[in-house]
Amino acid sequence: MDFDFTSDQEQLRDLVRRWVHKDYSFEHRRALARAAGAQGIDPTGAWQALVGLGLAGLAVPATHGGMDMGPVDAMIVMEELGRGLVAVPFAAACLMGAGALRDHAPAEVQAAWLPRVAEGQARVVPAFQEQGARHRWQRVATQATSTGGGWQLSGVKQLVPVGGDDGVDQAFVVSARHQGAIDSDSGIGLFLVSASAPGVTLAPHALQDGSRAAELVLRDAPATQLVAEGAAAVSHLIDIGIAALCAEAVGAMDALLALTVDYLNTRKQFGVTIGSFQALRHRAADMKMQLELARSMSYYATLKLTAPEPERRRALSQAKVQLGQSMRLVGQQAIQLHGGIGVTDEYAAAHYFKRLTCIELSLGDTLHHLGEVSARMEDSAGVFV
């Protein structure tokens, strides 16, 4: 199998990396975090820059004015955004939200929204998580009620990735139940809800890493139905998000390892650099090994996005488990090898560690996905047949 990237993909990587290096330095991000306060980093500037680079339409079909790129191209972009700690809902809006419209919306909804998404005039993000669900997307308490000519939604969604107050039309792809028990796969529909619709309330707040999320409250909010039975669609969109998180984590770990190695080769103790101490070199080697394991599983997750549902679902959970283990080891070793400076707000290592922690908890933590993998281990090697 050929794992080399094409020249176009390398140019895409270089484009995003140069923008991050030039316009989104660590000090710039810290300034944004200090100014944001309790609402989290305002992603407006970064969002506008990514729109200017044409990346808002990355996953939008060319027939609707997009770039019509695939999962590997998305992985490349996410790696570079992770490397730069860019706090912008790119994966949620440009991959998951755009993917929901592209793959699951009726033709008239696609025509109304996808061209504006590609131009950066609209931002559509998923709203699946609910309080008490513990990463189980099947647990849906939000209710969808048919009004004859349309639908109304009532409920509360947590940890919804949102943008800033930048004049961009924002909408949400909401999972809501129109029938069935609260934990049933059946009876879950997918609906499109505009942020400006009556009955919609959004309360932004900061996450641990300083990025922005929000609580979305719906009170008889008017909605457009995308899919009547949306369980398979929700599962697919979450897997797209997991693959994006894995790629972002690889970029963040790569940058954190480079920062740690540079520190080991600079910091002196007993008259020599601490990087010359064999024990510390071994710990740095362990970090490198875990990074490469994570990179391989990130590639695996991305390549499995087009596989049949059972195969894809297990592969994405396997990747999330490995990424969770790698993020924990790389993050903890980086902080320990830096010592006290590693946990200060003025130093980038602490911010990378916080972001990796948030990624581990997003779209299912390591223990949740370990259970998902375990439930799908059906091969018995003939022992019990």
N, C-alpha and C positions, 0 to 999 in steps of 0.2 A: 504494500500500500504506500502511495506517495504522500508524505506529510509536508512536502515543500509548498509554500504559499506562492501564488501566482504573482507576477509583477504588479498587476493592478491591486492585489491585496496588500503587497508591501508598500505601495504608494499610499493606500488608504491608511495603513498603520503610521507611516511617516507624517501624513497630513495631520492626524489627530495628535500624535506625539509632539510635533512642533508647536501646535496651538497650546497644548497643555504647558509645555516648557516656557513659552513666551508670555502667555496671558493668564495662566492659572497656577502661579507659584504657591508654595506652602504659606508664605507670608500673606499673600493675597487671600487665601482661604481662611487663615486665622483672623484676618481683619473682617471678613464676611461673618464669621462665627461670633466675633465680639459684638458686631453691630446687630446681629439677629436676635439675640436674647432668647426668650422662651418659645418663640415661634420657629426657631431653626433657621438655617442658612437660606437666604432668598436666592433661588437658582436662576433669577431672571437674566442676569448677564451671561451666564454660561449657556443657558438655553438659547438665547439670541445668537450667540457665537456658533453653536452647533447647527442652528438653522441656517446661518450664513455659510457654513461649510457644506450645506446640502444634506446633512445627516438626518434631518427630521423625516425624510421620505425614504430612509434606508430599506425598510421592509414593505413599502407601498408599491403596488404593481405599476409598471410603466404606463399602462393605460389610464391611470389616474394621476400621472405626473410624478411618480416616485422613481427611485433608483432600482427597485426590483432586485435587491441583493439578497443573498441567502444567509443561512445560519453561521457559516464560517466568517463572513464579512462582519456580522454582528458580534461574533466572539472577538475579533480583532479590535473593534472599536471599544468594547467593554474592557478588554485588558488594559488599553491605554487610559481609559477613564479611571480605572482602578489604580493604575500606577500614579496618577496625578491626584487621587482623592477628590475627584470632581463630584460635588454634591448637586446632582441634577437628576430628575426622574427619567433618564433616557430609556432605560430598559422597560420601565412601566409604560411609558407613553409611546415610544417609537418601535418597540418590539412586541410587548404584550397587548397594549391598546390597539395599535395599528393592526396587529395580527388578528385580534378579535373581529375587527371590521372586515379585514381582507378575507378571512377564512369562514366567518360565520354570519355575517350580516347580509340581509337582502340587498339586491342590486341597487334599489333606490336609496337605501341608507349609505351604501358605499359611495355612490355618486355624489351624495350630499356632503359626506364627511372626508373621504380619503384625499381628494385634491387639496383641501384646506389643511389636513394633517401634513401632507407632503411639503406644503409651503410654510409650515410653522404657524399658521393662523389658528389652528385648533389643536388641542391636546386632550387625548382620550386615555384614561388610566383605569386599571381594574380596581374593583372594590369587592373583595371576596371574604376578607377576614372578619369574624365576629367574636365578641367577647365570650369566653368560655369554650371556644371551639378547639383550642389546643392543636392548631395546625390542621384540623380536619375540615377541609373545604366542604365536605358533604353536610356538615352541621349548619343549616341555614334557617334562621328564625325570621329573617326579613320576609315580609308577606307581599305578594303580588295579587292585586285584585283587578279583575276585568271590569271595565266600565262600559262595555258594549262597543264603543268606537276606539278604545285604547286600553291602557293599563295605568294603575296607580300603585306606587310602592310605599311601604311603611316599615321602618326598621333602622338599625344603627350598624354601621360598618366601621371597623377599627383599622388603624395603620394604613390609611389610604395615601399613596404617594402623590403629592400635589406640587404644583409650581408656585410662582409668585403672582403678585397682583400686577401683571404685565399686559393686560388687555387681550390676552389670548383666550379664545372661547374654550372653556374647559368642560369636559363631560366625563361620565363614569360608566364603565361596563360593570353592571351590578348583578350578582347572583341573588335571586329571590325565589321563594317557594310559592307555587300556585296550587299545590296539592301534595299529599303524602305526609309521612311523619318527619319530625325535625331532623333526623339523621339519615333519612332515606336518599339514595342516589336519584330516584325518580321524582318527578315533580319540581325539579329545579330548572328555572328558566334563566336566560341571559337577557338583560334589558339595558338600554342606553338611556341615561338620565343626564340632562344638561345641568351644569352647576348654577345657571341663572334661572332655573325653573322654580315655580312656587313650591314651597314645602321642602326645599333643600337648604340645609344649614351645614356649614363647614367650619370646623374649629382646628386650625393648624397648631402644631406643637413640635418641639425639638425632640429628636431621638438622642440616644447616648453619644453618637458620633457627631452630633451637631446638625445632621441633615433634617429635612422637614417631612413630616407626615401629618395626617389630620384625621379627626373623627368626623364621619359623614352621617348626618341624621336626616332621615327621609320621613316626611309626614304627608301621606297622600300625594306624593310627588308624581307628576305625569311622566310616563316612560314609554319608550318604543321597544317592543319585543324583537330581539334578534333571533333567539332560538327558543322553541317551546320546551324541549328536553335538552338541557345544556350541560349535563354531567360530563360527557366526553369532551365538550368544548372547554369547560373549566379546567379539567385535568390537563388538556393539551396546552392551554395558556400558562398554567402554573409550571409545566415542564419547560416552556420557553423561558420563563422567568428564572428557573433554577439554573439552566444552562448559562444565562447571562450573568447571574450571581457568581457562578463558578469561574467564569472568565475574569470578572472583575476582581475576585479574590486572588487569582493567579497574578494579575498585574500588581496588586497591592503587596502581595508577599514577595514578589520579585524586587520591588522597590525597597521594601523593608529589609530584605537580606542584603542588598547592596549597601544600604545605610549602615547596617550592622558591621559588615566586613570593613567598610571604610573607617568606622570607629575603632575596630580592633587593630587596624593598621596605623592608627593615629595616636590613640591613648597610650601613654607610657606609664610603666610601673617598674620600680627597681632598675630604672635606667634603660629599659627596653620596651618595645611595643608589646601590648598584651596579646596581640595576634601571634606572637612567637611561642606562646604557651600551648603545649600540646593538647591539654584538656579543653581549652577554649576553641582550638582549631577543630577538634572532634565535634564539638557542639555546633559549630558553624557548618560542618559537613553534614550533620544530621538535618539541619535546616534546609540545606541544598537538596538533600535526598527527598525530604517531604515536599518541597516545592516542585520537584520534577514529577513526583507521584501525582500531585495535584494537577499539574499541567497535562499529564497524560489523561487523567480522568476528565478534565475539562474538555479536551479534544473528543474523548469518547462520548461525553454527554451531547456535545454539539452535533456530532455525526449521527447520533441515534435519534435526533429530533424528527427525522422523516421515517423512522421505523414504525411497524405496527404497534398499536397501543400497549399491549402487554409487555413487549420487548422494550419499548421506549420508557415505560413507567418504571420498570425495574432498573434500567440503565441510569436514569436520572437520579433515582434514590441512591444507587451505588455511588454515583459521583458525589452526591451531597454528603454522604457518609465520609468518604475519603477526604473531601475538602474540609469538612468539619475537624477531622483529626489533624490534618496538615495545618490549618489555620491556628488551632490551639497550640501546637508545638512551635511553629515558627513565631507566633506572637509572643508566647511566654519566654522562649529562649532569647528573642531579641531584647525584651525588657530586662531580663536577668543579665545578659552580657553587657548591656549599657549601664547597669546599676541605677543609681538614683536619678540621673538625667533622663532615663528612658520613660519616666512617668510624668515629666513636667510638661505643662501646656505649651511651653516655648519650643519644644523639640518634636520633630515630626513622628518619631517612633510611637509615641503615645497615641497619636491620632490614627496611625495605621492600625494599631492594636484595637482601638475602639471600633473602627470601621469593620475589621475582620470579625469582631464580636457580634456586631449587628447583622452581618451577612450570615453568620452561623445560625442566628435565630430567625432569619427571614425564610418564608415559604417552607417551613418545617425544619426543626433543629436536627442535630445528629441522631439523637435517640429516636425521634419520630421516624426518620428515614431508615434507621436500622431495623425498626419494626416493619416498615414497608418492604425492605429487601427480604427479611425473614419470611414474611407472608407469601412471597413469590418464589421461594426456593422449593421448587417442585421436583427437581431432579433427584432421583434416589440411587443412581448407579446400579439399579437392578437388585439392591439388597432387600427391598420390601415388596418386590413385584412377585 
